[in-house]
Amino acid sequence: MSMEKAQPRPPEPEGCLTAFVRIPVRIVVLVVVVPVRMVWDVLVVCARAVERVLLRPLVRALGWIGTQLLAPLFRGVATVALWVGKALFVWPWVALWRYVMVPVARYGFVIPAAWLYRQILTPLGHGLAWLLRGVGTALFVWPWVALWRYVLAPFGRYGIGVPAAWVYRWILAPLGKGLAFLAVGLWRYGIAIPAAWLYRAVLTPLGHALVRLGKALFVWPWVALWRYVVVPVVRYGIVIPLGWLWRRVLVPLGREIADAFRVCWRVAGYISRAVGRALKWMAWNLVGRPVTWFYRSVCTPVGHWVRDQVWTPARRAAVEAGRAARGALRSARATVRQARRDAWHALVGGPRVTEPVEPVVASTRTLGSTTTASGAAPAPEISLRKRG
């Protein structure tokens, strides 16, 4: 048998109070909610713009600075500080301990002390221990052992133990048993049985009577007052009217206010979206479209002209100047190096040492032209007509 699906509860019938309150409440709530919703939408748009324009680039820039600049800098500083700390505070003490203190302690104190202990002190100690053990045993052990074995033990056994055991067995034990039997009988028949009879025959009925009298005087009137006065007054005078007020007035009113807020918030969203679209259209037509036309028609051609006519020639000239400067610096370094080597040879003497120089390949020239061409195979200097 298949399980039946739970049917949704039918909506409760609406009263006249609900229909009377709904339209005014929604009108008032709409008037209150529309400015709040528009302010909320403006704040959301501003927050998204700030997050997209400012926060994301800032976070990316901070991340790049941290990963590309600060992290290598900190790693380098930490590495240098670690090496300097080891060089100043670790390696000197390690070398002092390993090469000075350990050999001195080992060969100056430990090995002589071990030999002295093993060859001299140990045999001497064994001999002294054997001598002291024998002397101590003869002076402090054997006399006391003899005194205990031959004097105190016999005296304690036959002078105290045996008479005391006889007195306990034949005098004290029978006397104690008789006194105990007498005390038990006196307690049982003189105190326990009369007290139990008094509790069962007198005190128990008297206690029950006092309990019934106390209930009749101090409990039952208050129970009757609570059951037949307080409970009906509270139930029919407070709880039932408040329940009816909550169920019939406050709950429908609260539900209508919540529904009004929900509907008005949605309607305010539509209004705010329409106002936003209108403002966006006005901003585009008043500001965005002229700025776009100006950028495309004026800024872009000017930028292309500056790039092609100013920036590219300037960059090419700077590259050529840099190459020429590097070549001049390279020639100056070679001249200074050669002058220093010649001065050293003049002062010291000896065979002149020359640095190995890479072979210079003559620049090739094409046939019929005096200019060189990079990457072209060298052509013979004799023309084809002279070669016949």
C-alpha positions as CSV (number, residue, x, y, z in Angstrom):
1,M,0.0,0.0,0.0
2,S,1.6,3.2,-1.1
3,M,2.0,6.1,1.4
4,E,-0.3,9.0,0.7
5,K,1.4,12.4,0.3
6,A,0.7,14.9,3.0
7,Q,-1.9,17.4,1.8
8,P,-1.1,21.1,2.3
9,R,-3.1,22.8,5.0
10,P,-5.9,24.9,3.5
11,P,-5.5,28.6,4.2
12,E,-7.4,30.0,7.1
13,P,-10.5,32.1,6.2
14,E,-9.7,35.8,6.2
15,G,-11.8,38.0,8.5
16,C,-13.1,41.5,7.9
17,L,-10.3,43.0,10.0
18,T,-7.7,41.5,7.6
19,A,-9.4,42.9,4.5
20,F,-9.9,46.3,6.2
21,V,-6.2,46.6,7.3
22,R,-4.4,45.2,4.2
23,I,-4.7,48.1,1.7
24,P,-3.8,51.0,4.1
25,V,-0.9,49.0,5.6
26,R,0.5,48.3,2.2
27,I,0.2,51.9,1.1
28,V,1.9,53.2,4.3
29,V,4.7,50.5,4.1
30,L,5.3,51.3,0.4
31,V,5.7,55.0,1.2
32,V,8.2,54.1,3.9
33,V,10.1,51.3,2.1
34,V,10.7,53.0,-1.3
35,P,13.3,55.5,0.0
36,V,15.0,52.8,2.1
37,R,15.1,50.4,-0.9
38,M,16.6,53.2,-3.2
39,V,19.2,54.1,-0.6
40,W,20.0,50.4,-0.2
41,D,20.4,49.9,-4.0
42,V,22.6,53.0,-4.2
43,L,24.8,51.6,-1.4
44,V,25.0,48.2,-3.1
45,V,26.1,49.8,-6.4
46,C,28.7,52.0,-4.7
47,A,30.0,49.1,-2.7
48,R,30.3,46.9,-5.9
49,A,32.0,49.8,-7.7
50,V,34.5,50.4,-4.9
51,E,35.2,46.7,-4.7
52,R,35.7,46.4,-8.4
53,V,37.7,49.6,-9.0
54,L,39.6,50.1,-5.8
55,L,39.7,47.0,-3.5
56,R,40.5,44.3,-6.2
57,P,43.4,46.3,-7.7
58,L,44.6,47.2,-4.2
59,V,44.6,43.6,-3.1
60,R,46.3,42.5,-6.3
61,A,48.9,45.2,-5.9
62,L,49.5,44.4,-2.2
63,G,49.8,40.7,-3.1
64,W,52.2,41.4,-5.9
65,I,54.3,43.6,-3.6
66,G,54.3,41.0,-0.9
67,T,55.2,38.1,-3.2
68,Q,57.6,39.8,-5.6
69,L,59.3,42.4,-3.3
70,L,58.8,41.9,0.4
71,A,59.1,38.1,0.4
72,P,62.4,38.0,-1.4
73,L,63.7,41.0,0.6
74,F,62.7,39.3,3.9
75,R,64.2,36.0,2.8
76,G,67.4,37.7,1.9
77,V,67.6,39.6,5.1
78,A,66.7,36.5,7.1
79,T,69.4,34.5,5.3
80,V,72.0,37.2,5.9
81,A,71.0,37.6,9.5
82,L,71.2,33.8,10.0
83,W,74.6,33.6,8.5
84,V,75.9,36.6,10.5
85,G,74.4,35.2,13.7
86,K,76.0,31.8,13.2
87,A,79.3,33.4,12.3
88,L,79.2,35.7,15.4
89,F,77.5,33.6,18.1
90,V,77.5,29.9,17.1
91,W,80.6,28.9,15.1
92,P,83.2,30.5,17.5
93,W,81.7,28.7,20.5
94,V,81.3,25.4,18.6
95,A,85.0,25.6,17.6
96,L,86.0,26.5,21.2
97,W,84.0,23.6,22.6
98,R,85.2,21.1,19.9
99,Y,88.8,21.9,19.6
100,V,89.7,23.4,23.0
101,M,87.4,22.4,25.9
102,V,86.7,18.8,24.9
103,P,90.3,17.8,24.3
104,V,91.5,19.6,27.5
105,A,88.7,18.0,29.6
106,R,89.2,14.6,28.0
107,Y,93.0,14.2,28.1
108,G,93.6,16.5,31.1
109,F,90.9,15.4,33.5
110,V,88.7,12.4,32.4
111,I,91.4,9.9,31.4
112,P,93.7,10.5,34.4
113,A,90.7,10.5,36.8
114,A,89.4,7.2,35.3
115,W,92.9,5.6,35.6
116,L,93.2,6.8,39.2
117,Y,89.7,5.5,40.0
118,R,90.3,2.1,38.3
119,Q,93.8,1.4,39.5
120,I,94.0,3.0,42.9
121,L,90.7,4.0,44.4
122,T,88.7,0.9,43.5
123,P,91.1,-1.7,45.2
124,L,91.5,0.7,48.2
125,G,87.8,1.0,48.6
126,H,87.2,-2.7,48.4
127,G,89.8,-3.3,51.1
128,L,88.4,-0.6,53.4
129,A,84.8,-1.9,52.8
130,W,85.8,-5.5,53.8
131,L,87.7,-4.3,56.9
132,L,84.8,-2.0,58.0
133,R,82.2,-4.7,57.4
134,G,84.2,-7.2,59.6
135,V,84.8,-4.7,62.4
136,G,81.2,-3.4,62.4
137,T,79.8,-6.9,62.4
138,A,82.1,-7.9,65.4
139,L,81.3,-4.7,67.4
140,F,77.6,-3.9,66.6
141,V,75.8,-7.0,65.3
142,W,77.0,-10.2,67.1
143,P,76.6,-8.8,70.7
144,W,73.0,-7.7,70.0
145,V,72.1,-10.9,68.2
146,A,73.4,-13.0,71.1
147,L,71.5,-10.7,73.6
148,W,68.3,-11.2,71.7
149,R,68.6,-14.9,71.1
150,Y,69.8,-16.0,74.5
151,V,68.4,-13.5,76.9
152,L,65.4,-11.4,75.6
153,A,63.7,-14.0,73.6
154,P,63.6,-16.7,76.3
155,F,62.6,-14.1,78.9
156,G,59.8,-12.7,76.7
157,R,58.4,-16.1,75.9
158,Y,58.5,-17.9,79.2
159,G,58.3,-14.9,81.5
160,I,55.6,-12.8,79.8
161,G,54.0,-14.6,76.8
162,V,53.0,-17.9,78.4
163,P,51.5,-16.4,81.6
164,A,49.7,-13.7,79.7
165,A,48.1,-16.3,77.3
166,W,47.0,-18.4,80.3
167,V,45.4,-15.4,82.0
168,Y,43.6,-14.4,78.8
169,R,42.3,-17.9,78.0
170,W,41.1,-18.9,81.5
171,I,40.1,-15.6,83.1
172,L,39.6,-12.6,80.7
173,A,37.8,-14.5,77.9
174,P,35.1,-16.1,80.1
175,L,34.6,-12.8,82.0
176,G,34.2,-10.8,78.8
177,K,31.7,-13.3,77.3
178,G,29.5,-13.1,80.4
179,L,29.5,-9.3,80.5
180,A,28.7,-9.2,76.8
181,F,25.7,-11.6,77.3
182,L,24.4,-9.5,80.2
183,A,24.7,-6.3,78.2
184,V,22.9,-7.7,75.2
185,G,20.0,-9.0,77.3
186,L,19.7,-5.7,79.2
187,W,19.6,-3.7,75.9
188,R,17.1,-6.0,74.2
189,Y,14.5,-6.5,77.0
190,G,15.1,-3.3,78.9
191,I,15.3,-0.7,76.0
192,A,14.7,-2.0,72.5
193,I,11.4,-3.9,72.9
194,P,9.7,-1.2,75.0
195,A,10.8,1.5,72.6
196,A,9.5,-0.4,69.6
197,W,6.1,-1.0,71.3
198,L,5.9,2.7,72.2
199,Y,6.7,3.8,68.6
200,R,4.2,1.3,67.0
201,A,1.3,1.7,69.5
202,V,1.5,5.4,70.5
203,L,3.7,7.6,68.3
204,T,2.6,6.3,64.9
205,P,-1.2,6.9,65.4
206,L,-0.5,10.2,67.0
207,G,1.7,11.3,64.0
208,H,-1.0,10.3,61.5
209,A,-3.6,12.2,63.4
210,L,-1.4,15.3,63.5
211,V,-0.8,15.1,59.7
212,R,-4.5,14.9,59.0
213,L,-5.2,17.8,61.3
214,G,-2.4,19.9,59.6
215,K,-3.8,19.1,56.1
216,A,-7.3,20.1,57.1
217,L,-6.1,23.4,58.7
218,F,-3.3,24.6,56.3
219,V,-3.5,22.7,52.9
220,W,-7.0,21.9,51.9
221,P,-8.3,25.6,52.1
222,W,-5.4,26.8,49.8
223,V,-5.9,23.9,47.4
224,A,-9.6,24.7,47.2
225,L,-8.8,28.4,46.7
226,W,-6.3,27.6,43.9
227,R,-8.6,25.1,42.2
228,Y,-12.0,26.8,42.4
229,V,-11.0,30.5,42.4
230,V,-7.6,31.4,41.1
231,V,-7.5,28.9,38.2
232,P,-10.9,29.8,36.8
233,V,-10.3,33.5,37.1
234,V,-6.9,33.3,35.4
235,R,-8.2,30.9,32.7
236,Y,-11.5,32.6,31.8
237,G,-10.4,36.1,32.6
238,I,-6.9,36.4,31.2
239,V,-5.7,33.4,29.2
240,I,-8.7,32.8,26.9
241,P,-9.2,36.6,26.1
242,L,-5.4,37.0,25.4
243,G,-5.4,33.9,23.2
244,W,-8.4,35.1,21.3
245,L,-6.7,38.6,20.9
246,W,-3.4,36.9,19.7
247,R,-5.1,34.5,17.3
248,R,-7.8,36.8,15.9
249,V,-6.1,40.2,15.9
250,L,-2.3,40.2,16.4
251,V,-1.4,37.2,14.2
252,P,-3.4,38.4,11.2
253,L,-2.1,42.0,11.7
254,G,1.5,40.8,11.9
255,R,1.1,38.5,8.9
256,E,-0.4,41.3,6.8
257,I,2.4,43.7,7.9
258,A,5.1,41.1,7.0
259,D,3.4,40.4,3.6
260,A,3.1,44.2,3.0
261,F,6.8,44.6,3.7
262,R,7.7,41.7,1.4
263,V,5.5,43.0,-1.5
264,C,6.5,46.6,-1.0
265,W,10.2,45.7,-0.9
266,R,9.8,43.9,-4.3
267,V,7.8,46.8,-5.7
268,A,10.4,49.2,-4.4
269,G,13.1,47.2,-6.1
270,Y,11.3,47.5,-9.4
271,I,10.9,51.3,-8.8
272,S,14.5,51.6,-7.8
273,R,15.7,49.6,-10.8
274,A,13.6,51.8,-13.1
275,V,15.0,55.0,-11.6
276,G,18.6,53.5,-11.8
277,R,18.1,52.7,-15.5
278,A,16.8,56.2,-16.1
279,L,19.8,57.8,-14.3
280,K,22.1,55.4,-16.2
281,W,20.6,56.5,-19.6
282,M,20.9,60.1,-18.7
283,A,24.5,59.7,-17.5
284,W,25.4,57.8,-20.7
285,N,23.8,60.4,-23.0
286,L,25.1,63.4,-21.1
287,V,28.6,62.2,-20.1
288,G,29.5,58.8,-21.5
289,R,28.6,59.3,-25.1
290,P,30.5,62.6,-25.5
291,V,33.5,61.3,-23.6
292,T,33.5,58.1,-25.8
293,W,33.3,60.2,-29.0
294,F,36.1,62.5,-27.8
295,Y,38.3,59.5,-26.9
296,R,37.7,57.8,-30.2
297,S,37.8,60.9,-32.4
298,V,40.5,63.0,-30.7
299,C,42.6,61.1,-28.1
300,T,43.1,57.9,-30.2
301,P,44.5,59.6,-33.3
302,V,46.6,61.9,-31.2
303,G,48.0,59.0,-29.3
304,H,48.8,57.0,-32.4
305,W,50.5,60.1,-33.9
306,V,52.6,60.6,-30.7
307,R,53.4,56.9,-30.7
308,D,54.5,56.7,-34.3
309,Q,56.1,60.1,-34.7
310,V,57.6,60.8,-31.3
311,W,57.9,57.8,-29.0
312,T,59.1,55.2,-31.6
313,P,62.0,57.5,-33.0
314,A,62.9,58.5,-29.5
315,R,63.1,55.0,-28.3
316,R,65.1,53.9,-31.4
317,A,67.5,56.8,-30.8
318,A,67.9,55.9,-27.2
319,V,68.6,52.3,-28.1
320,E,71.3,53.3,-30.6
321,A,72.8,55.7,-28.0
322,G,72.9,53.0,-25.4
323,R,74.6,50.6,-27.9
324,A,77.2,53.3,-28.7
325,A,77.8,54.0,-25.0
326,R,78.3,50.4,-24.2
327,G,80.7,50.0,-27.1
328,A,82.7,53.1,-25.9
329,L,82.7,51.8,-22.4
330,R,83.9,48.4,-23.6
331,S,86.8,50.0,-25.7
332,A,87.7,52.2,-22.7
333,R,87.9,49.1,-20.4
334,A,90.1,47.3,-22.9
335,T,92.4,50.3,-23.2
336,V,92.7,50.7,-19.4
337,R,93.4,47.0,-19.0
338,Q,96.1,47.1,-21.6
339,A,97.7,50.2,-20.1
340,R,97.8,48.6,-16.7
341,R,99.4,45.5,-18.1
342,D,102.1,47.6,-19.9
343,A,102.8,49.5,-16.7
344,W,103.2,46.3,-14.7
345,H,105.5,44.9,-17.4
346,A,107.6,48.1,-17.3
347,L,107.9,47.9,-13.5
348,V,108.5,44.2,-13.1
349,G,109.9,43.1,-16.4
350,G,109.7,39.6,-17.9
351,P,108.0,38.3,-21.0
352,R,105.0,40.2,-22.0
353,V,101.8,38.3,-21.4
354,T,99.0,39.0,-23.8
355,E,95.4,38.0,-23.2
356,P,93.8,35.6,-25.7
357,V,91.8,37.6,-28.2
358,E,89.0,36.1,-30.2
359,P,89.8,36.1,-33.9
360,V,88.1,38.9,-35.8
361,V,86.3,37.7,-38.8
362,A,86.5,40.2,-41.6
363,S,83.1,41.5,-42.6
364,T,82.1,40.1,-46.0
365,R,81.1,42.2,-49.0
366,T,78.8,41.3,-51.7
367,L,79.8,41.4,-55.4
368,G,79.5,44.7,-57.0
369,S,79.2,46.6,-53.8
370,T,81.6,47.9,-51.1
371,T,79.2,47.5,-48.2
372,T,79.2,44.5,-46.0
373,A,76.3,42.2,-45.6
374,S,75.7,40.3,-42.3
375,G,75.5,36.6,-42.7
376,A,76.7,36.6,-46.3
377,A,79.4,34.1,-47.4
378,P,82.8,35.8,-48.0
379,A,83.3,36.6,-51.8
380,P,86.7,36.5,-53.5
381,E,88.4,39.8,-53.9
382,I,89.3,39.1,-57.6
383,S,86.6,39.7,-60.0
384,L,85.4,37.2,-62.5
385,R,86.7,39.2,-65.4
386,K,90.3,39.1,-64.0
387,R,90.1,35.4,-63.3
388,G,89.4,35.0,-67.0
